[in-house]
Amino acid sequence: MSSSSGRGGGGSRASQTASAVASAVMTSAMSAVTSVASSHGSSSSNSTSSSQGGSTTTGKTAKQKSRERMDNNMKGMWWLILAVIALLTLVRVVQMTREYYQRNKRIQALVANGGKFPEEQRKGGVAQLPTATVATWQTIGHLSKLPTWLSGLTVNDIIWTSLYIGMTIFVAFHGQMSSIKVWSKTTGLVVYAQFPLVFGLVGKNNVIHFLTGIGYEKLNYLHRMSGRTSLIFSWVHTIAMIKAGLKKGFFYANAHQVYLQWGWVALGAVTILTLHSFRPFRNMFYEMFYYGHIVMAALYLAGCWLHWDKQKDWIIAGIAVWAFDRVARLARLFVLNRLWVFPSRRVAQGLSPTTVDILDQDTVRVTCYRPDLKWSAGQHVYLMMPSISTLPFEAHPFTVQGTPVTEGPEAGKVSLLIRVRDGFTKRLLAKGHDSSKTAAYMEGPYGGSVDLRHNDTVVVVVGGSGVTYGLACLYSVLDAAKLNKSAVRKFNFVWMVRSRDHYQWIKKDLESHLVNVPEYLDITFNFHVTQYSPVEGTLLEKVATLTRIATSTQNEPAITGETSSSEGYNSSSPAESINEKEQDLDNKYRSDEGKDGLVHWHQGRANLVHVLQQAVEAAHGPVSVNVCGPSTLQNSVRKAVATASSPKQILANGQAPIEFHCENFGW
């Protein structure tokens, strides 16, 4: 995935709370399944009676009982999975209800106070214990990560992985340890029972996402985890069967059997599938990974079907959920791009040709017009360009800039800011040099959306082309505020860029949105130039903070431009004089009407700990911290949030809680 997209790895307070509660419930549920399975095994045993000679007169044979135990264990595993999904759905409903209540309460107070938020007195004590508990869990479970060379998993990831693996081990071996022949079969059965989950989680349109609100890109971690669990159990099954077969000579005598040969095909396919899906390989050779994944998955399905066709129902279920996703994606593609419209009529239908603009040597902008595309902040679309892609149906995800435009000459406009890397994006850059227009198709939107409207303060930290995610967050708050549907009082936009020239990427779009901003909404832009250049460096040494103040008009309220310590930045006075070259550079960033919104320019990276601490201290309610950028930026923000969020201060004086959301910058 290219750098403009925001995928995977992060989560809102809702998903973090769900992780904490679901982890505890999953542990309890596993214990319950153990008890049920044990009691079932006991009752099955008691149902068998023997005659005086020791021969069985009633009941089931040992083989039948073993098979029944295996089936019950598989059913127990799926009941447990469904229980966790139901729990996550419940947590989502509760969270949405709570946020709706918080937002409406603050909006009512705003209206009652004449368009200004009333001062709220902070209160500590026992009443803050739930908030402090969630903050503690967020710090431990979501903000703490292993080093990148150890896969970079969070504690939440480790807990989920451990619980899932523990569940599959229990299902495979509970009551099946009488002989290696028995548990060698149950380990194979666990592999088959995971097919619906493995293939269900890979889809963009899956039931778990619809119920829980967790984006498919975050659920993809569970897809990889269940796939790797399948690999482990496949090898355990194979080694155990070989060992059991060698004792009786079965393996050598039956090596020519077709079902055994297909078993080896399936084992080889799942091994390659897993090994080439690790992040380093995926990042360096994504297209090879993508096409290899499709081929190996097909071989894996065929091999498993022909190896043990008695368990084909699990495979059919997996294929069914995968097919549902594909049909849904084709339907979205057909409707969104209005493929029934003749080429000569597409412009009249609002489907103007797609343009590719080169912004610099590493960044391009793709602009399409899709009147039927509606998305929320944080969501992304899949872009297909047959003339550029290796295969016609190849699709790549990118975060959409801003929010949908429904009126005016730009109605239906969809802008994608794309960082150039290898493969598709590199060919896209070359296409931009050759021609500014090309055929393109879009599919989406996908991914979990971010609702920031119930917060008092929002801090967005983005890097490079991750600014598309930040703009989507900002515009969603602005649009809601103009309709009196947002409780956000302060919005701090922090953007790390390599050059001030990058401001031109968003300047026109940003200015068009900074109109009729409600007076109660305080928006601050702090842009940090992280790379030194002779002209920019000289200017920024003389003017540590270059303040842009929007001129007050009747239609556009003034947005104050002083940099205050409450925003985590030290104010400084502009230099009294700068040379002519620097003055030209200064004028470059002013709009034609002299309005440039509110932009503070800084040399070097932001002191994120100080920014967040000051934001929390000045907040009257929940603080939302959102990040989209490279892994180094994500880790810096995680550490800053962990430092600024103090459960002790929440209990002592009612410190504002921090909700953290992270969008990955890459695949």
C-alpha positions as CSV (number, residue, x, y, z in Angstrom):
1,M,0.0,0.0,0.0
2,S,1.4,3.3,-0.8
3,S,2.2,5.9,1.7
4,S,-0.9,8.0,1.4
5,S,-3.1,5.3,2.7
6,G,-3.9,4.8,6.3
7,R,-4.2,1.1,7.1
8,G,-4.1,-1.3,9.9
9,G,-2.2,-1.1,13.2
10,G,-4.2,1.5,15.0
11,G,-7.4,1.7,16.9
12,S,-9.8,4.1,18.7
13,R,-10.7,4.0,22.3
14,A,-13.7,1.8,21.3
15,S,-11.5,-0.9,19.8
16,Q,-9.1,-0.7,22.8
17,T,-11.9,-1.1,25.3
18,A,-13.3,-4.0,23.2
19,S,-9.8,-5.6,23.3
20,A,-9.6,-5.4,27.1
21,V,-13.1,-6.7,27.7
22,A,-13.1,-9.3,25.0
23,S,-9.7,-10.7,26.2
24,A,-11.2,-11.3,29.6
25,V,-14.4,-12.8,28.3
26,M,-12.5,-15.0,25.8
27,T,-10.5,-16.4,28.7
28,S,-13.6,-17.1,30.7
29,A,-15.4,-18.6,27.7
30,M,-12.5,-20.9,27.1
31,S,-12.9,-22.2,30.6
32,A,-16.6,-22.7,30.0
33,V,-16.0,-24.6,26.8
34,T,-13.5,-26.8,28.7
35,S,-16.2,-27.6,31.3
36,V,-18.8,-28.3,28.7
37,A,-16.5,-30.6,26.7
38,S,-15.5,-32.4,29.8
39,S,-19.0,-33.0,30.9
40,H,-20.0,-34.1,27.4
41,G,-17.1,-36.6,27.3
42,S,-18.2,-38.0,30.7
43,S,-21.9,-38.4,29.6
44,S,-20.8,-40.0,26.4
45,S,-18.7,-42.4,28.3
46,N,-21.5,-43.3,30.7
47,S,-23.9,-43.9,27.8
48,T,-21.8,-47.0,26.8
49,S,-22.5,-50.1,28.7
50,S,-20.9,-53.6,28.4
51,S,-22.2,-57.1,28.8
52,Q,-20.8,-59.6,31.3
53,G,-18.3,-60.8,28.7
54,G,-16.9,-57.3,28.2
55,S,-18.4,-56.9,24.8
56,T,-20.3,-53.7,23.9
57,T,-24.1,-54.2,23.8
58,T,-25.3,-50.6,23.6
59,G,-23.8,-47.2,22.9
60,K,-21.2,-46.0,20.4
61,T,-17.9,-47.4,19.4
62,A,-14.6,-45.7,20.5
63,K,-14.1,-44.4,17.0
64,Q,-17.5,-42.9,16.8
65,K,-17.1,-41.2,20.2
66,S,-13.7,-39.8,19.2
67,R,-15.2,-38.4,16.0
68,E,-18.1,-36.9,18.0
69,R,-15.6,-35.3,20.4
70,M,-13.7,-33.8,17.5
71,D,-16.9,-32.3,16.0
72,N,-18.0,-30.9,19.3
73,N,-14.6,-29.3,19.9
74,M,-14.8,-27.6,16.5
75,K,-18.3,-26.4,17.2
76,G,-17.1,-25.1,20.6
77,M,-14.3,-23.2,18.9
78,W,-16.8,-21.5,16.6
79,W,-19.2,-20.7,19.4
80,L,-16.4,-19.0,21.2
81,I,-15.4,-17.0,18.1
82,L,-19.1,-15.9,17.6
83,A,-19.3,-15.0,21.3
84,V,-16.3,-12.6,20.9
85,I,-17.8,-11.1,17.8
86,A,-21.1,-10.5,19.6
87,L,-19.2,-8.9,22.5
88,L,-17.3,-6.6,20.2
89,T,-20.6,-5.6,18.6
90,L,-22.0,-4.8,22.0
91,V,-19.0,-2.7,22.9
92,R,-19.4,-0.8,19.7
93,V,-23.1,0.0,20.4
94,V,-22.3,1.1,24.0
95,Q,-19.4,3.3,22.7
96,M,-21.5,4.9,20.0
97,T,-24.3,5.6,22.5
98,R,-21.8,7.2,25.0
99,E,-20.2,9.4,22.3
100,Y,-23.6,10.5,21.1
101,Y,-24.6,11.4,24.7
102,Q,-21.3,13.3,25.3
103,R,-21.6,15.2,22.0
104,N,-25.2,16.3,22.5
105,K,-24.6,17.3,26.1
106,R,-21.7,19.6,25.1
107,I,-23.6,21.0,22.1
108,Q,-26.6,21.9,24.3
109,A,-24.3,23.6,26.8
110,L,-22.7,25.5,23.8
111,V,-26.1,26.8,22.6
112,A,-27.3,27.6,26.1
113,N,-24.2,29.7,26.7
114,G,-24.6,31.9,23.7
115,G,-22.2,30.1,21.3
116,K,-19.4,29.7,23.8
117,F,-18.4,26.5,25.7
118,P,-18.8,27.0,29.4
119,E,-15.9,26.5,31.7
120,E,-16.0,23.1,33.2
121,Q,-14.5,22.3,36.6
122,R,-12.4,19.2,36.7
123,K,-13.3,16.6,39.3
124,G,-11.1,13.7,40.4
125,G,-11.9,10.9,42.8
126,V,-13.5,7.4,42.5
127,A,-15.9,8.5,39.8
128,Q,-12.9,8.8,37.5
129,L,-11.8,5.2,38.1
130,P,-13.3,3.7,34.9
131,T,-11.6,6.5,32.8
132,A,-8.3,5.9,34.7
133,T,-8.6,2.1,34.1
134,V,-9.1,2.6,30.3
135,A,-6.2,5.0,30.2
136,T,-4.0,2.4,32.0
137,W,-5.0,-0.3,29.6
138,Q,-4.4,1.9,26.6
139,T,-0.9,2.7,27.8
140,I,-0.1,-1.0,28.5
141,G,-2.0,-2.7,25.7
142,H,-2.1,-0.3,22.8
143,L,0.8,2.2,23.2
144,S,3.5,-0.3,24.2
145,K,5.1,-2.1,21.2
146,L,7.8,-4.6,20.7
147,P,10.8,-3.4,18.6
148,T,10.4,-3.5,14.9
149,W,12.8,-6.4,14.5
150,L,10.5,-8.4,16.8
151,S,7.5,-7.7,14.5
152,G,6.4,-4.5,16.3
153,L,3.4,-6.1,17.9
154,T,1.5,-4.3,20.7
155,V,0.6,-6.0,23.9
156,N,-3.0,-6.2,22.7
157,D,-1.7,-8.1,19.6
158,I,0.2,-10.5,21.8
159,I,-2.8,-11.1,24.0
160,W,-5.1,-11.8,21.1
161,T,-2.5,-14.1,19.5
162,S,-1.9,-16.0,22.7
163,L,-5.6,-16.5,23.4
164,Y,-6.3,-17.6,19.8
165,I,-3.4,-20.1,19.7
166,G,-4.4,-21.3,23.2
167,M,-8.0,-21.9,22.0
168,T,-6.8,-23.9,18.9
169,I,-4.4,-26.0,21.1
170,F,-7.2,-26.8,23.5
171,V,-9.6,-27.7,20.6
172,A,-7.0,-29.9,19.0
173,F,-5.8,-31.8,22.1
174,H,-8.5,-31.8,24.7
175,G,-9.7,-35.4,25.2
176,Q,-7.7,-36.5,22.2
177,M,-4.3,-37.5,23.8
178,S,-5.0,-41.2,24.0
179,S,-2.8,-41.9,21.0
180,I,-0.7,-40.0,18.3
181,K,-3.1,-41.3,15.7
182,V,-6.0,-39.5,17.3
183,W,-4.5,-36.1,17.8
184,S,-2.8,-36.2,14.5
185,K,-6.2,-36.1,13.0
186,T,-7.6,-33.4,15.3
187,T,-4.7,-31.1,14.4
188,G,-5.6,-31.5,10.8
189,L,-9.3,-30.9,11.5
190,V,-8.4,-27.6,13.3
191,V,-6.8,-26.4,10.0
192,Y,-10.0,-27.1,8.1
193,A,-12.2,-25.5,10.7
194,Q,-10.3,-22.2,10.3
195,F,-11.0,-21.9,6.6
196,P,-14.2,-19.7,7.1
197,L,-12.2,-17.4,9.4
198,V,-9.0,-17.2,7.3
199,F,-10.9,-16.4,4.1
200,G,-13.6,-14.3,5.8
201,L,-11.1,-11.9,7.3
202,V,-9.2,-11.3,4.0
203,G,-12.3,-9.8,2.4
204,K,-13.0,-6.1,2.2
205,N,-16.7,-6.7,2.8
206,N,-16.9,-9.0,5.8
207,V,-19.6,-9.4,8.5
208,I,-17.2,-8.8,11.3
209,H,-16.4,-5.3,10.1
210,F,-20.1,-4.5,9.6
211,L,-21.0,-5.6,13.1
212,T,-18.0,-4.3,15.1
213,G,-17.0,-1.3,13.1
214,I,-13.3,-2.5,13.0
215,G,-11.9,-1.9,9.6
216,Y,-10.9,-4.8,7.4
217,E,-7.3,-3.5,7.3
218,K,-7.1,-3.9,11.1
219,L,-8.8,-7.3,11.0
220,N,-6.2,-8.4,8.5
221,Y,-3.9,-8.9,11.4
222,L,-6.2,-11.7,12.6
223,H,-6.2,-13.1,9.1
224,R,-2.4,-13.4,9.2
225,M,-2.5,-14.8,12.7
226,S,-5.1,-17.5,11.9
227,G,-3.2,-18.3,8.7
228,R,0.1,-18.8,10.6
229,T,-1.7,-20.9,13.1
230,S,-2.9,-23.1,10.3
231,L,0.7,-23.4,9.1
232,I,1.8,-24.6,12.6
233,F,-1.0,-27.2,12.9
234,S,-0.5,-28.3,9.3
235,W,3.1,-29.2,10.1
236,V,2.2,-30.8,13.4
237,H,-0.4,-32.9,11.6
238,T,2.0,-33.9,8.9
239,I,4.9,-34.9,11.3
240,A,2.5,-36.8,13.6
241,M,0.9,-38.7,10.7
242,I,4.3,-39.6,9.4
243,K,5.5,-40.8,12.8
244,A,2.3,-42.8,13.3
245,G,2.5,-44.3,9.8
246,L,6.1,-45.3,10.0
247,K,5.4,-47.6,12.9
248,K,3.1,-49.7,10.8
249,G,4.7,-49.1,7.4
250,F,1.5,-47.3,6.3
251,F,3.3,-44.2,5.0
252,Y,5.7,-46.1,2.7
253,A,3.0,-48.5,1.5
254,N,0.6,-45.6,0.6
255,A,3.0,-42.9,-0.5
256,H,1.6,-43.2,-4.1
257,Q,-1.9,-42.5,-3.0
258,V,-3.4,-39.3,-4.6
259,Y,-4.8,-37.9,-1.4
260,L,-1.4,-38.0,0.3
261,Q,0.3,-36.3,-2.7
262,W,-2.3,-33.5,-2.6
263,G,-1.6,-33.2,1.1
264,W,2.0,-32.4,0.3
265,V,0.8,-29.8,-2.3
266,A,-1.4,-28.2,0.4
267,L,1.4,-28.2,2.9
268,G,3.9,-26.6,0.4
269,A,1.3,-24.0,-0.6
270,V,0.5,-22.9,2.9
271,T,4.2,-22.7,3.8
272,I,4.9,-20.4,0.9
273,L,1.8,-18.4,1.6
274,T,3.0,-17.7,5.2
275,L,6.6,-17.1,4.5
276,H,6.2,-14.6,1.7
277,S,3.6,-12.7,3.7
278,F,5.9,-11.4,6.3
279,R,6.2,-7.6,6.3
280,P,9.8,-7.2,5.0
281,F,9.1,-9.3,1.9
282,R,5.6,-7.7,1.5
283,N,7.0,-4.2,1.6
284,M,9.9,-4.9,-0.9
285,F,8.1,-7.1,-3.4
286,Y,4.4,-6.3,-2.9
287,E,3.3,-7.2,-6.5
288,M,5.2,-10.5,-6.3
289,F,3.5,-11.1,-2.9
290,Y,0.1,-10.2,-4.3
291,Y,0.1,-12.5,-7.3
292,G,1.9,-15.3,-5.4
293,H,-0.7,-15.1,-2.7
294,I,-3.5,-15.7,-5.2
295,V,-1.8,-18.6,-6.9
296,M,-0.7,-20.3,-3.6
297,A,-4.2,-19.8,-2.1
298,A,-5.8,-21.6,-5.0
299,L,-3.3,-24.5,-4.7
300,Y,-3.9,-24.6,-1.0
301,L,-7.7,-24.9,-1.4
302,A,-7.4,-27.6,-4.1
303,G,-4.8,-29.5,-2.1
304,C,-7.0,-29.5,1.1
305,W,-10.1,-30.5,-0.8
306,L,-8.5,-33.5,-2.6
307,H,-6.5,-34.5,0.6
308,W,-9.5,-34.9,2.9
309,D,-12.8,-34.4,1.0
310,K,-14.9,-35.4,4.1
311,Q,-14.1,-32.0,5.5
312,K,-15.0,-30.1,2.3
313,D,-17.9,-28.3,4.1
314,W,-15.3,-26.1,5.9
315,I,-13.7,-25.3,2.5
316,I,-17.0,-24.5,0.9
317,A,-17.8,-22.2,3.8
318,G,-14.5,-20.4,3.3
319,I,-15.0,-20.1,-0.5
320,A,-18.5,-18.8,0.1
321,V,-17.4,-15.9,2.3
322,W,-14.6,-15.1,-0.2
323,A,-17.0,-15.2,-3.1
324,F,-19.5,-12.9,-1.3
325,D,-16.7,-10.3,-0.9
326,R,-15.8,-10.6,-4.6
327,V,-19.4,-10.2,-5.8
328,A,-19.8,-7.2,-3.5
329,R,-16.7,-5.6,-4.8
330,L,-17.7,-6.1,-8.4
331,A,-21.1,-4.5,-7.6
332,R,-19.5,-1.5,-6.0
333,L,-17.1,-1.1,-8.9
334,F,-20.0,-1.3,-11.4
335,V,-22.2,1.2,-9.6
336,L,-19.6,3.7,-8.4
337,N,-18.0,4.1,-11.9
338,R,-21.4,3.9,-13.7
339,L,-20.0,1.4,-16.1
340,W,-23.3,1.2,-17.9
341,V,-22.8,4.8,-19.2
342,F,-21.4,5.1,-22.8
343,P,-18.0,6.9,-23.0
344,S,-19.5,9.8,-24.9
345,R,-21.9,10.4,-22.1
346,R,-19.6,10.1,-19.1
347,V,-18.7,13.8,-18.8
348,A,-22.3,14.7,-18.8
349,Q,-22.9,12.2,-16.0
350,G,-20.3,14.0,-13.9
351,L,-17.5,11.5,-14.7
352,S,-14.8,13.7,-16.0
353,P,-11.5,12.1,-17.2
354,T,-9.0,11.2,-14.5
355,T,-6.0,13.5,-14.3
356,V,-2.5,12.8,-12.9
357,D,-0.6,15.8,-11.7
358,I,3.1,15.6,-10.7
359,L,3.6,17.6,-7.5
360,D,7.3,16.7,-7.1
361,Q,9.7,13.9,-7.9
362,D,8.2,11.7,-5.1
363,T,4.5,12.7,-5.1
364,V,1.6,12.7,-7.6
365,R,-2.0,13.7,-7.3
366,V,-4.7,11.6,-9.0
367,T,-8.1,13.4,-9.4
368,C,-11.3,11.6,-10.3
369,Y,-14.9,12.6,-10.3
370,R,-17.3,10.1,-8.8
371,P,-20.6,11.7,-7.7
372,D,-21.8,8.4,-6.1
373,L,-18.8,8.0,-3.8
374,K,-19.5,9.0,-0.2
375,W,-16.8,8.4,2.5
376,S,-16.0,9.3,6.1
377,A,-12.8,10.6,7.6
378,G,-10.1,7.9,7.6
379,Q,-11.5,5.8,4.9
380,H,-9.8,4.8,1.6
381,V,-10.6,3.7,-1.9
382,Y,-9.1,1.2,-4.3
383,L,-7.7,2.7,-7.5
384,M,-7.5,0.7,-10.7
385,M,-5.7,2.0,-13.8
386,P,-5.6,-0.8,-16.5
387,S,-3.1,1.1,-18.7
388,I,-0.6,1.3,-15.8
389,S,-1.2,-1.8,-13.7
390,T,0.5,-5.1,-14.5
391,L,-2.9,-6.8,-14.7
392,P,-6.2,-5.0,-15.6
393,F,-7.9,-5.9,-12.3
394,E,-5.0,-4.9,-10.1
395,A,-6.2,-2.4,-7.4
396,H,-4.3,-0.2,-4.9
397,P,-5.7,1.5,-1.8
398,F,-5.2,5.2,-1.0
399,T,-6.7,7.5,1.6
400,V,-9.1,10.0,0.2
401,Q,-8.2,13.7,0.8
402,G,-10.9,15.7,2.6
403,T,-14.6,15.0,2.6
404,P,-17.2,14.5,-0.2
405,V,-18.1,17.6,-2.2
406,T,-21.8,17.5,-3.1
407,E,-22.3,21.0,-4.7
408,G,-20.6,23.4,-7.1
409,P,-18.2,22.8,-9.9
410,E,-16.1,20.3,-7.9
411,A,-19.1,18.1,-6.9
412,G,-18.0,14.5,-6.9
413,K,-14.3,15.3,-6.9
414,V,-12.0,12.7,-5.4
415,S,-8.4,13.6,-4.8
416,L,-5.6,11.1,-3.9
417,L,-2.2,12.2,-2.8
418,I,0.2,9.4,-3.6
419,R,3.8,9.0,-2.5
420,V,5.9,7.4,-5.3
421,R,7.7,4.2,-4.4
422,D,8.1,1.1,-6.6
423,G,5.9,-0.8,-8.9
424,F,2.5,0.8,-9.6
425,T,3.3,4.2,-8.2
426,K,6.5,4.4,-10.1
427,R,4.7,3.7,-13.3
428,L,2.0,6.2,-12.3
429,L,4.7,8.9,-12.1
430,A,6.0,8.0,-15.6
431,K,2.4,8.2,-16.8
432,G,2.1,11.7,-15.4
433,H,5.1,12.8,-17.5
434,D,3.6,11.3,-20.7
435,S,0.0,12.3,-20.3
436,S,-2.2,14.1,-17.7
437,K,-5.3,12.1,-18.4
438,T,-5.9,8.4,-18.3
439,A,-8.7,5.8,-17.6
440,A,-9.2,5.0,-14.0
441,Y,-11.8,3.1,-11.9
442,M,-12.5,3.4,-8.2
443,E,-13.9,1.0,-5.6
444,G,-14.9,1.7,-2.0
445,P,-15.0,3.3,0.4
446,Y,-13.4,0.9,2.8
447,G,-11.8,1.0,6.3
448,G,-13.0,2.1,9.7
449,S,-14.0,5.7,9.9
450,V,-13.0,8.1,12.7
451,D,-15.7,10.1,14.5
452,L,-14.1,13.0,16.4
453,R,-17.2,15.2,17.0
454,H,-17.7,14.3,20.7
455,N,-14.2,15.4,21.8
456,D,-13.2,18.8,23.3
457,T,-9.8,18.9,21.7
458,V,-8.4,17.1,18.6
459,V,-4.7,16.8,17.8
460,V,-3.8,15.5,14.4
461,V,-0.1,14.6,13.7
462,V,0.7,13.6,10.1
463,G,3.8,13.2,8.0
464,G,4.3,13.8,4.3
465,S,1.4,12.6,2.1
466,G,-0.3,11.4,5.3
467,V,-1.8,14.9,5.3
468,T,-4.7,13.5,3.3
469,Y,-5.8,11.7,6.5
470,G,-5.4,14.8,8.6
471,L,-7.4,16.9,6.2
472,A,-10.2,14.4,6.2
473,C,-10.3,14.6,10.0
474,L,-10.3,18.4,9.9
475,Y,-13.0,18.8,7.3
476,S,-15.3,16.3,9.0
477,V,-15.1,18.4,12.2
478,L,-15.6,21.6,10.2
479,D,-18.6,20.3,8.2
480,A,-20.2,19.1,11.5
481,A,-19.4,22.4,13.3
482,K,-21.1,24.5,10.6
483,L,-24.3,22.4,11.2
484,N,-24.0,22.6,15.0
485,K,-23.3,18.9,15.2
486,S,-19.7,19.0,16.7
487,A,-18.5,19.5,20.2
488,V,-14.9,20.1,19.2
489,R,-13.5,23.3,20.7
490,K,-9.8,23.2,19.7
491,F,-8.2,21.5,16.7
492,N,-4.4,21.4,16.4
493,F,-3.0,20.3,13.0
494,V,0.6,19.2,13.1
495,W,2.2,18.4,9.8
496,M,5.8,17.2,9.3
497,V,7.1,18.0,5.8
498,R,10.5,18.0,4.1
499,S,10.0,21.3,2.3
500,R,7.7,24.3,2.6
501,D,6.9,23.8,-1.1
502,H,4.7,20.9,0.0
503,Y,2.2,23.4,1.4
504,Q,1.1,24.0,-2.2
505,W,-0.3,20.5,-2.3
506,I,-3.2,21.5,0.0
507,K,-3.2,25.3,0.1
508,K,-6.1,26.0,-2.3
509,D,-8.2,23.2,-0.9
510,L,-7.5,24.2,2.7
511,E,-8.4,27.8,2.1
512,S,-11.7,26.9,0.5
513,H,-12.8,25.1,3.7
514,L,-11.7,27.9,6.1
515,V,-14.8,29.9,5.4
516,N,-17.6,30.6,7.9
517,V,-15.8,28.8,10.6
518,P,-17.8,29.0,13.9
519,E,-16.2,31.4,16.4
520,Y,-16.1,28.8,19.1
521,L,-13.8,26.5,17.1
522,D,-10.1,27.4,17.5
523,I,-8.0,25.9,14.7
524,T,-4.2,26.0,14.7
525,F,-1.9,24.8,12.0
526,N,1.7,24.0,13.0
527,F,3.8,22.9,10.0
528,H,7.3,21.6,10.6
529,V,10.0,21.6,7.9
530,T,12.2,18.6,8.8
531,Q,14.9,19.0,6.1
532,Y,17.2,21.9,5.8
533,S,17.6,23.9,2.6
534,P,19.6,27.1,2.2
535,V,16.7,29.5,1.5
536,E,14.2,27.9,3.9
537,G,16.9,27.5,6.6
538,T,17.9,31.1,6.5
539,L,14.3,32.3,6.7
540,L,13.4,30.0,9.5
541,E,16.4,30.9,11.5
542,K,15.4,34.5,11.4
543,V,11.7,33.8,11.8
544,A,11.4,30.8,14.1
545,T,7.6,30.9,13.9
546,L,6.0,32.5,10.9
547,T,2.5,33.3,11.7
548,R,-0.3,33.7,9.2
549,I,-3.4,35.5,10.4
550,A,-6.6,35.3,8.5
551,T,-8.1,38.7,7.8
552,S,-11.5,39.1,9.4
553,T,-14.4,39.5,7.0
554,Q,-18.1,39.4,7.4
555,N,-18.3,35.9,6.0
556,E,-15.1,34.6,7.6
557,P,-14.5,35.2,11.3
558,A,-10.9,36.0,12.3
559,I,-8.8,33.1,13.6
560,T,-6.3,34.3,16.0
561,G,-2.7,33.8,15.0
562,E,-0.7,34.2,18.2
563,T,1.3,31.1,19.1
564,S,0.6,30.4,22.8
565,S,2.3,28.2,25.2
566,S,-1.0,26.4,25.8
567,E,-0.6,24.9,22.3
568,G,2.9,23.5,23.1
569,Y,4.9,26.0,21.1
570,N,7.0,28.9,22.1
571,S,6.0,32.2,20.5
572,S,8.6,34.4,18.9
573,S,8.5,37.7,17.2
574,P,9.1,37.9,13.4
575,A,12.4,39.4,12.3
576,E,12.1,43.1,11.5
577,S,13.6,42.7,8.0
578,I,14.3,39.9,5.6
579,N,16.0,40.1,2.2
580,E,14.2,40.4,-1.1
581,K,14.6,36.7,-1.9
582,E,13.1,35.6,1.4
583,Q,10.3,38.1,1.0
584,D,9.4,36.5,-2.4
585,L,9.3,33.2,-0.7
586,D,7.1,34.6,2.1
587,N,4.6,36.0,-0.5
588,K,4.5,32.7,-2.3
589,Y,2.4,31.3,0.6
590,R,-0.1,34.0,0.7
591,S,-3.4,33.6,-1.1
592,D,-4.5,36.1,-3.7
593,E,-6.8,37.8,-1.2
594,G,-4.2,38.0,1.5
595,K,-5.9,35.3,3.6
596,D,-3.7,32.3,4.5
597,G,-5.7,30.8,7.4
598,L,-3.6,30.2,10.4
599,V,-0.2,28.6,9.7
600,H,2.8,28.5,12.0
601,W,6.0,27.5,10.4
602,H,8.8,25.7,12.4
603,Q,12.2,24.4,11.6
604,G,12.8,20.9,12.8
605,R,10.5,18.3,14.3
606,A,7.8,19.1,16.9
607,N,8.2,18.4,20.6
608,L,5.2,16.1,20.7
609,V,5.3,15.4,24.4
610,H,5.0,19.1,25.1
611,V,2.3,19.6,22.5
612,L,0.1,16.8,24.0
613,Q,0.8,17.8,27.6
614,Q,-0.3,21.3,26.9
615,A,-3.4,20.2,24.9
616,V,-4.5,17.9,27.8
617,E,-4.0,20.7,30.4
618,A,-6.1,23.2,28.4
619,A,-8.8,20.7,27.5
620,H,-12.3,20.8,29.0
621,G,-13.2,17.3,27.9
622,P,-11.8,14.2,26.0
623,V,-8.7,14.8,23.8
624,S,-8.4,12.8,20.6
625,V,-4.9,12.2,19.3
626,N,-4.6,11.0,15.7
627,V,-1.5,10.1,13.7
628,C,-0.8,9.0,10.2
629,G,2.8,8.8,8.9
630,P,5.9,6.6,8.9
631,S,6.5,4.1,11.7
632,T,9.0,6.5,13.3
633,L,6.4,9.2,13.6
634,Q,3.8,6.7,14.9
635,N,6.2,5.5,17.6
636,S,7.0,9.1,18.6
637,V,3.3,9.9,19.0
638,R,2.7,6.7,20.9
639,K,5.4,7.6,23.4
640,A,4.1,11.1,23.7
641,V,0.6,9.9,24.4
642,A,1.9,7.4,27.0
643,T,3.7,10.3,28.7
644,A,0.9,12.8,28.6
645,S,-1.8,10.4,29.7
646,S,-1.6,9.9,33.4
647,P,-4.1,7.7,35.2
648,K,-2.8,9.1,38.5
649,Q,-3.7,12.7,37.3
650,I,-7.1,11.5,36.1
651,L,-7.9,10.2,39.6
652,A,-6.4,13.2,41.4
653,N,-7.8,16.1,39.5
654,G,-9.9,14.8,36.6
655,Q,-7.3,15.2,33.9
656,A,-8.8,15.0,30.4
657,P,-8.6,11.4,29.0
658,I,-6.8,10.8,25.7
659,E,-8.3,8.8,22.9
660,F,-5.6,7.5,20.5
661,H,-6.0,6.5,16.9
662,C,-3.2,5.4,14.6
663,E,-3.4,4.9,10.9
664,N,-0.5,3.0,9.4
665,F,1.5,4.7,6.7
666,G,2.1,1.8,4.3
667,W,1.1,-1.8,3.7
